[in-house]
Amino acid sequence: MSRVYNFSAGPAVLPEEVLRQAASEMLDYQGCGMSVMEMSHRSAAFKGIIETAEADIRELMGIPENYRVLFLQGGATQQFAAIPMNLMRNKKADYIVSGSWSKKAFKEAKLYGEARCVASSEDGNFSYVPDVDALEFAPDADYVYICQNETIYGTRYPKLPDTGDVPLVSDVSSMFLSEPMDVSRYGLVYGGVQKNVGPAGVTIVIVRDDLVREDVLPFTPTIMRYKTQADAGSLSNTPPCYGIYMCGLVFKWLKEQGGLAAMRERNVEKAQLLYDYLDQSKLFKGTARAEDRSLMNVPFVTGDVDLDAKFVAEAKGAGIESIKGHRSVGGMRASIYNAMPREGVEALVRFMEKFEAENA
Ligand SMILES: *Cc1c(COP(=O)(O)O)cnc(C)c1O
C-alpha cells in the first residue's frame, strides 16, 4: 500500500490513524457484531456514537450551552437555502460576497427575501476580503452572512465584521476545526465536513437557541427546519450515520493532537512554509492578497497555462495529488487541511523548487 500526498480541496485527506481505526472496526463495531453502516440509527450503540460526537465537538470548540449542534445532510449548499428559510423573519439579510461560495449563497437567499450585497471583492477576482470596518449593516436585517474561508480563492477573513445585535452567520466549511473560534460571536456557524472534518455527507450546523424557532418562512420543508432537527437530536429522519461516526473519530483524533490551539499552531507553520516559498519564487506566485491568505487553501500560478498543466502532471508523478486549481480559476491549489502532515507540504515545496530549477 502506498498513500499519496492528497492536496484535494474536498473531499479531502483524512488522518491515517482515523482511517485505520475505521478499518479495524469495519466488520464489528465494539463487539456489536456489525458495522456502523449496518446499525439502526435508533440503537443504543449509535446513540452513543452521536452523543459522544456532539460532546467532543462541544469540548473542542468550546461551544456555549445555548447553542445547538445539528448533524444534517444536504451539504453546505442546502444551508444556502435553509439559512434564509429559517432566519429571514423580516425577509432581510446582508451578504458579504468574497468568493464563489458566498456569491452562491447570496444568489439563493434572493429567492426568499431581500438579500442585499453590502460588499463584494469580485472586482479583484475575489483575491481579497472586503474591508469589514467600512461596512454598515441594516439594523433590521435578520442576519449578516459571510463565508469565512473561501476555498476556491484561498482567502480568509483576517477579522470578523462587527454586526452589533444582528446575528452573524458564517460558512466555515473549509476551515472547520482548523483553529480555535469564539462561537459566541456568531448566531450560526456551519460547514460541510468533507473539507476538514470527515467524509462527504454530513453538514454540521451550530446555531444559537433563539434562532431555532417555529416562525420560519411558511414554505420551509419540515426536514429543513432547524427546530425539527434540534428537537429530535438530529434524528428526525435517518442521519448520515457512518459519516457522523467518522467525524466522531476525527474529533477524538483532534483531542489527541492537543485540540484546536495545537492545530492552529501546526496549520500556521505548514502554511508559512508554502507562502514563504511562494513569496521568494521567481516562477510561482500566490494569488490571494497577503493579509487575507487562508491557512487551508493556497492557490498559486506560474502565469503560463501550459506550464501550470505541466506542473500538475509532473506533480502527480511525484506522489502529489489533486493540486490542480478549481476549474473556475485554473492554476494550482494546495489544500493543506488538518490531516495534511508537515512532510506533505515539505514534499510539495521540494518539488516546486525542483520544477522551478528545471523550468527557469
Ligand atoms: C465546498 C464548499 C461548499 C459546498 O459544499 P457542499 O457540501 O458541496 O454543498 C460551500 N461552502 C464552502 C466554503 C465550501 O468550501
The ligand as an SDF file (V2000), in Angstrom:
LIG
                    3D

 15 15  0  0  0  0  0  0  0  0999 V2000
  -17.2770   23.0420   -0.6530 C   0  0  0  0  0  0  0  0  0  0  0  0
  -17.9080   24.2440   -0.0780 C   0  0  0  0  0  0  0  0  0  0  0  0
  -19.2910   24.4460   -0.1360 C   0  0  0  0  0  0  0  0  0  0  0  0
  -20.2380   23.4740   -0.8170 C   0  0  0  0  0  0  0  0  0  0  0  0
  -20.3120   22.3310   -0.0680 O   0  0  0  0  0  0  0  0  0  0  0  0
  -21.2840   21.1280   -0.4750 P   0  0  0  0  0  0  0  0  0  0  0  0
  -21.2180   20.2720    0.7410 O   0  0  0  0  0  0  0  0  0  0  0  0
  -20.7210   20.5150   -1.7090 O   0  0  0  0  0  0  0  0  0  0  0  0
  -22.6370   21.6840   -0.6950 O   0  0  0  0  0  0  0  0  0  0  0  0
  -19.8060   25.5770    0.4420 C   0  0  0  0  0  0  0  0  0  0  0  0
  -19.0080   26.4810    1.0540 N   0  0  0  0  0  0  0  0  0  0  0  0
  -17.6720   26.3160    1.1190 C   0  0  0  0  0  0  0  0  0  0  0  0
  -16.8410   27.3420    1.7900 C   0  0  0  0  0  0  0  0  0  0  0  0
  -17.0830   25.2010    0.5550 C   0  0  0  0  0  0  0  0  0  0  0  0
  -15.7540   25.0420    0.6160 O   0  0  0  0  0  0  0  0  0  0  0  0
  1  2  1  0
  2  3  1  0
  2 14  2  0
  3  4  1  0
  3 10  2  0
  4  5  1  0
  5  6  1  0
  6  7  2  0
  6  8  1  0
  6  9  1  0
 10 11  1  0
 11 12  2  0
 12 13  1  0
 12 14  1  0
 14 15  1  0
M  END
$$$$
